Amino acid sequence: QVQLVESGGGLVQPGGSLTLSCAASRSFNNFIGMGWYRQIPGAQREPVAVLNAGGTTHYTDSVKGRFTISRDGAKNTVSLQMNNLKPEDTAVYYCSVIDRLGTRDFGQGTQVTVSS
């Protein structure tokens, strides 16, 4: 099992920016994909941005043009740059990886609150 530790959440005003970072305890060479999910109370966890091993990215429609996912293979980290944040982006954000056996793991989550 991999350990994933997120950081970078917090309170930001609408229009502001935050960068989330996730450190993995194992090399990214073990995974076929990594990404960021978010969840609000009473709702299902939803994928926000996904990056596969080949470098292809996918974003949910509501964040396209505002969020960017990237990885640093040398440091085993995956980041989410979030710009022009909106109140509806408020959620707990979770880092996730999926390995070659199809096992998905999540981090403990980090709270992002967008409010004036």
Backbone torsions as a table, in degrees:
resi	resn	phi	psi	omega
1	GLN	NA	140.1	-178.7
2	VAL	-95.5	145.7	173.8
3	GLN	-99.3	129.7	179.5
4	LEU	-122.1	127.8	-178.1
5	VAL	-123.1	115.7	179.2
6	GLU	-91.9	154.9	174.2
7	SER	-153.4	164.5	173.9
8	GLY	105.3	-3.8	178.1
9	GLY	-72.3	173.2	178.6
10	GLY	160.1	-165.4	179.9
11	LEU	-101.7	131.3	179.9
12	VAL	-142.7	150.0	178.9
13	GLN	-78.8	154.7	175.7
14	PRO	-54.3	137.3	-176.6
15	GLY	90.4	-9.5	-178.6
16	GLY	-83.2	-176.3	-176.7
17	SER	-131.2	151.6	172.6
18	LEU	-144.3	151.6	172.9
19	THR	-122.0	121.0	175.4
20	LEU	-94.6	143.2	178.8
21	SER	-130.8	147.0	-178.9
22	CYS	-135.2	124.3	177.9
23	ALA	-105.3	130.5	-179.6
24	ALA	-103.9	147.0	-178.5
25	SER	-83.5	-7.3	178.1
26	ARG	-127.1	158.5	-179.7
27	SER	-63.0	143.3	177.7
28	PHE	-65.5	-12.7	176.4
29	ASN	-63.9	-16.9	179.9
30	ASN	-82.6	-9.1	-170.5
31	PHE	-117.0	146.4	176.2
32	ILE	-95.6	-10.7	178.4
33	GLY	-165.0	157.0	177.5
34	MET	-147.8	157.6	-178.2
35	GLY	-175.4	-175.7	178.8
36	TRP	-123.5	135.1	176.2
37	TYR	-119.7	164.0	173.7
38	ARG	-142.6	157.5	-177.4
39	GLN	-147.7	134.9	173.3
40	ILE	-110.4	157.0	-178.3
41	PRO	-55.6	132.3	177.0
42	GLY	83.7	0.2	-178.9
43	ALA	-121.1	164.0	177.2
44	GLN	-77.4	153.5	174.7
45	ARG	-69.1	133.4	-176.8
46	GLU	-124.1	146.3	176.9
47	PRO	-72.5	138.8	179.2
48	VAL	-108.5	-48.7	-178.3
49	ALA	-148.8	135.4	-177.1
50	VAL	-131.6	142.0	179.4
51	LEU	-131.1	121.4	-179.9
52	ASN	-94.5	173.1	-173.6
53	ALA	-62.1	-25.4	179.1
54	GLY	-81.0	-5.5	177.5
55	GLY	98.7	-1.5	179.3
56	THR	-75.2	137.0	179.8
57	THR	-113.6	150.7	174.9
58	HIS	-137.1	138.6	179.7
59	TYR	-128.6	145.4	171.8
60	THR	-67.6	149.4	-171.1
61	ASP	-56.3	-36.7	-173.2
62	SER	-69.0	-14.5	-178.4
63	VAL	-114.4	-2.2	-178.9
64	LYS	-59.1	133.3	-179.6
65	GLY	86.7	-10.3	-178.7
66	ARG	-116.5	-34.1	-177.4
67	PHE	-109.4	147.0	176.7
68	THR	-136.3	126.5	177.0
69	ILE	-99.9	141.6	178.9
70	SER	-150.8	165.3	179.8
71	ARG	-137.5	155.1	173.6
72	ASP	-122.2	100.7	-176.0
73	GLY	-63.4	-31.6	-178.9
74	ALA	-68.9	-32.2	-177.8
75	LYS	-102.4	-3.2	-177.1
76	ASN	55.2	46.2	177.9
77	THR	-123.8	149.4	173.1
78	VAL	-128.5	136.1	-174.2
79	SER	-122.1	158.6	175.0
80	LEU	-132.2	108.9	175.6
81	GLN	-87.0	122.4	-177.2
82	MET	-118.5	116.9	180.0
83	ASN	-114.9	161.5	178.7
84	ASN	47.7	52.0	-176.6
85	LEU	-66.1	145.9	-178.4
86	LYS	-120.5	156.6	178.6
87	PRO	-54.3	-34.0	-179.8
88	GLU	-71.4	-6.4	173.7
89	ASP	-83.1	-7.4	179.4
90	THR	-60.8	124.0	-177.1
91	ALA	-177.3	172.5	166.7
92	VAL	-89.9	126.9	-178.4
93	TYR	-102.4	134.0	-177.5
94	TYR	-121.7	134.1	171.0
95	CYS	-81.5	146.9	-178.8
96	SER	-146.7	145.6	172.5
97	VAL	-133.1	154.9	175.8
98	ILE	-131.3	131.9	-176.1
99	ASP	-95.7	-178.0	-174.0
100	ARG	-68.3	-15.2	176.6
101	LEU	-92.3	-1.6	-179.7
102	GLY	88.2	9.8	178.8
103	THR	-82.1	125.3	179.4
104	ARG	-106.7	136.3	175.7
105	ASP	-123.0	150.1	177.1
106	PHE	-122.7	152.5	171.2
107	GLY	-80.5	-172.2	-176.2
108	GLN	-82.4	-13.4	177.4
109	GLY	94.2	152.9	176.1
110	THR	-138.5	135.7	-175.1
111	GLN	-81.7	132.2	171.6
112	VAL	-119.3	123.3	179.3
113	THR	-123.4	123.5	179.5
114	VAL	-111.5	110.2	-174.6
115	SER	-159.3	148.2	175.8
116	SER	-94.8	NA	NA
